[in-house]
Amino acid sequence: MSRKKQKQTSQRSLVTLTNPKSPISEQYRTIRTNIQFADVDQNIKSLVVTSSTPAEGKSTTTANLAIVLAQQGKRVLLVDADLRKPSMHYTFQLLNTFGLTNVLAGQAAMKGVISKTGVEHLFIITSGPIPPNPAEMLASNAMKQFVEEAKQNFDIVLFDSPPALAVTDAQILGDLSDGAILVVQSGKTEVEAALKTKELLLQANTKILGTVLNQKKISKKHDYYYYYGT
């Protein structure tokens, strides 16, 4: 992908940054508010965002949610925990030479792989080099230590996860996190797939905070909105 195309793609994806007054951006702020309501009974410091299958919008949702949380003044750490097909370095136009996998392999300290973004209060750790054993790395003691350290240094940590039905990574991350958000795409995600994903996450002791329905056309102007519901 060319640098120009990468920039155009990231601009389209980060609507909360490029067009904060748009209806879609407002829906992301609604998601943020609903998460805060869910935080009444539990101090939610870490969230994993996943989907049933690829290309349902989970990474776009994670990035924009991270932005609106940071815009509220929270110190946010966005972690690209998709160690199979990472994308956050493209979205935020960052290098991916060092990242999460380097920390888990003992090759770097967390503070050494944190990248700043153009958004105040928002920091990112990219995936790092793609490993041959992603699930094992995420299930390691090093990952548990990583999560605890991240929660100590940031107000909230967001993990972008691989699709839940394809691999076990989302379940592993769900067990390590305080909650999960499931992204489904209108007209694409099958009901059976969404229900199976919910079942798998619950089996992993994951607290599902809600579901984001995206690409739902609701007006004659062909605008697409994001909805959040439990």
C-alpha positions, 0 to 999 in steps of 0.5 A: 500500500502506497503512503498516499493511499495509507494516509487516505485510508487512515483519514477515512477510518479516524472519523472522530478525529477528522470530522468530530461533529459528524453523526458517526462521531457522536455515536462513538461518544455514545459508546464512550458514555455507555462504557462509563455507565457500565463502570459504575459497578466495576472499575473498567481499566482494560477492554478488548474489542473483537468481532466474529469474523474479519472485516466487520469493523473492529479495528476502526471501532477500536481506534475511534473509541480510543480517540473519543476516550482520549478527547475526554482527557483520559490517558489511553493506551491502544494496543494492537494485540492482533498478532496475526494481521495487525493494522493500527500502525497503518491507521495511525501511520506508525512504524511497526519495527518494535511493539508488543511482541518485543515486550513479550519476548523480553527484548524491550520494556513497555516504555520503549515501544510506546508511540505518541499519536497526533491525539493528546492523551492517546498512546499506541503500542503496535503489534511488533514483528508477527510471531510464529506462536501468537496465542502462546505469547498472549497466554504467557505470564509476560502478557499478564504482567504487561496488562497489569503494568499498562493498567497502572500507567494508563486510565484505560487500555484498549486491545484490538483483537483478532476475530473470535471465531478464527482463533483463540486470541480474543478469548485469551485477551477477554480473560485478561481484560475487564470487559469486551465489546463485540463488533457486528456488521449490519447485513454481514455478520450472521446471527449464529456467528455472533451468538457463537462468539458471545458463547466463546467469550463467556466461556473465557470468563469475559464480561461482555459490555455490549455490542456495536452494530456498524454499517447500518444504513438509516437515512435516505442520504446513505449515511452509516451509523454506529449503534451500541447496545447490551 
